[in-house]
Amino acid sequence: MSPVEYEYLRKLLKDHSGLDLSADKHYLIESRLLPLARKAGLPGIPELVQKMKGGSTALVTQVVEAMTTNETFFFRDKVPFDHFRDSIMPEILQARAGRKSVRIWCAAGSTGQEPYSLAMCLKEMGAALTGWRVEILATDLSQEVLEKSKAGIYSQFEVQRGLPIQMLVKYFKQNGELWQLNADIRAMVQHRQLNLLHDFSQLGTFDVIFCRNVLIYFDQETKINIFGRLARVLEPDGFLVLGAAETVVGLTEDFKPFPDRRGLYRPSGVRAAPAKMAAATATSRFSAAASM
Ligand SMILES: C[S@@+](CC[C@H](N)C(=O)[O-])C[C@H]1O[C@@H](n2cnc3c(N)ncnc32)[C@H](O)[C@@H]1O
């Protein structure tokens, strides 16, 4: 691949997904895109670039998807889910006792392990959520991972990563080598394709946003821009959860870290609170919310 072709791909990926590749990631591009080129009947990456320049939007989508990292697993890093169970949900149960509803957004949900981990946490809360309207919205750039997430079917290897055995037995059915999440857990999660680079204000407002292990791939300017827009769709007393290697510190005043709660942030109140109307509109749009 020539420097011009590399630069073309670098810009394309930055513009379409936010992925900020440094100048030395030739091996990554080759390992991910060579199989794609071969599948498209092309001898190599120069021909792939040529075809995209010729206006193949389907190929652009495939290239962007192939370059995303979809690594995830159940209860990844454990701590955020402890925060969810021990800090976030107890506070929400009090703060939303009047309206008995909670909206949660997994902003880069990948193949579903993260939103379904949250769904299982909520299920474990049992009677505390009786009569509550619970929405978990899982979004991702990649349609392919969303399809897998919707199906809720995982390999033996995937269910062995992070998922306590009791939860496997309780919430999954085995089918040969595969395990499928029970329908009631799957029904708690709604799916929607969404690129974080684009406007997401139409989703309404959320009480909790998990946006983990995706901003890490973006440059500073893109992160700042996304934090600004996340702050507008998070309730003033809501919670933002980031990945272990991500932080708002030094990037934005829109959120402040929780003392003693790694990865957990709260709107700083610097920005105007989002309009309640938006939440009402969005709630009716995602009418598949589970009643607990
Ligand atoms: C490493 S996974 C993280 C999954 C999960 N949040 C976790 O922490 O386990 C990153 C996900 O971000 C998605 N992604 C990458 N760029 C995106 C973008 N611009 N908008 C939305 N999702 C994006 C990828 O498709 C991928 O599924």
The ligand as an SDF file (V2000), in Angstrom:
LIG
                    3D

 27 29  0  0  0  0  0  0  0  0999 V2000
  -14.2810   -2.1690   21.9920 C   0  0  0  0  0  0  0  0  0  0  0  0
  -16.0040   -2.1870   21.6780 S   0  0  0  0  0  0  0  0  0  0  0  0
  -16.6290   -1.7620   23.2770 C   0  0  0  0  0  0  0  0  0  0  0  0
  -17.8740   -2.5330   23.6420 C   0  0  0  0  0  0  0  0  0  0  0  0
  -18.3830   -2.2950   25.0610 C   0  0  0  0  0  0  0  0  0  0  0  0
  -18.7720   -0.9230   25.2580 N   0  0  0  0  0  0  0  0  0  0  0  0
  -17.3490   -2.6930   26.0760 C   0  0  0  0  0  0  0  0  0  0  0  0
  -16.7630   -1.8250   26.7240 O   0  0  0  0  0  0  0  0  0  0  0  0
  -17.1340   -3.9010   26.2590 O   0  0  0  0  0  0  0  0  0  0  0  0
  -16.1680   -0.6840   20.7560 C   0  0  0  0  0  0  0  0  0  0  0  0
  -17.4590   -0.5930   19.9620 C   0  0  0  0  0  0  0  0  0  0  0  0
  -17.5890    0.7530   19.4860 O   0  0  0  0  0  0  0  0  0  0  0  0
  -18.1830    0.7250   18.2070 C   0  0  0  0  0  0  0  0  0  0  0  0
  -17.8700    1.9940   17.5310 N   0  0  0  0  0  0  0  0  0  0  0  0
  -16.7140    2.3740   16.9450 C   0  0  0  0  0  0  0  0  0  0  0  0
  -16.8240    3.6040   16.4160 N   0  0  0  0  0  0  0  0  0  0  0  0
  -18.0960    4.0180   16.6880 C   0  0  0  0  0  0  0  0  0  0  0  0
  -18.8120    5.1900   16.3890 C   0  0  0  0  0  0  0  0  0  0  0  0
  -18.2710    6.2140   15.7140 N   0  0  0  0  0  0  0  0  0  0  0  0
  -20.1090    5.2740   16.8130 N   0  0  0  0  0  0  0  0  0  0  0  0
  -20.6740    4.2540   17.4930 C   0  0  0  0  0  0  0  0  0  0  0  0
  -20.0350    3.1050   17.7950 N   0  0  0  0  0  0  0  0  0  0  0  0
  -18.7600    2.9900   17.4000 C   0  0  0  0  0  0  0  0  0  0  0  0
  -17.5660   -0.4930   17.5410 C   0  0  0  0  0  0  0  0  0  0  0  0
  -18.3580   -0.9670   16.4730 O   0  0  0  0  0  0  0  0  0  0  0  0
  -17.4780   -1.4640   18.7170 C   0  0  0  0  0  0  0  0  0  0  0  0
  -18.5720   -2.3470   18.7440 O   0  0  0  0  0  0  0  0  0  0  0  0
  1  2  1  0
  2  3  1  0
  2 10  1  0
  3  4  1  0
  4  5  1  0
  5  6  1  0
  5  7  1  0
  7  8  2  0
  7  9  1  0
 10 11  1  0
 11 12  1  0
 11 26  1  0
 12 13  1  0
 13 14  1  0
 13 24  1  0
 14 15  1  0
 14 23  1  0
 15 16  2  0
 16 17  1  0
 17 18  1  0
 17 23  2  0
 18 19  1  0
 18 20  2  0
 20 21  1  0
 21 22  2  0
 22 23  1  0
 24 25  1  0
 24 26  1  0
 26 27  1  0
M  CHG  2   2   1   9  -1
M  END
$$$$
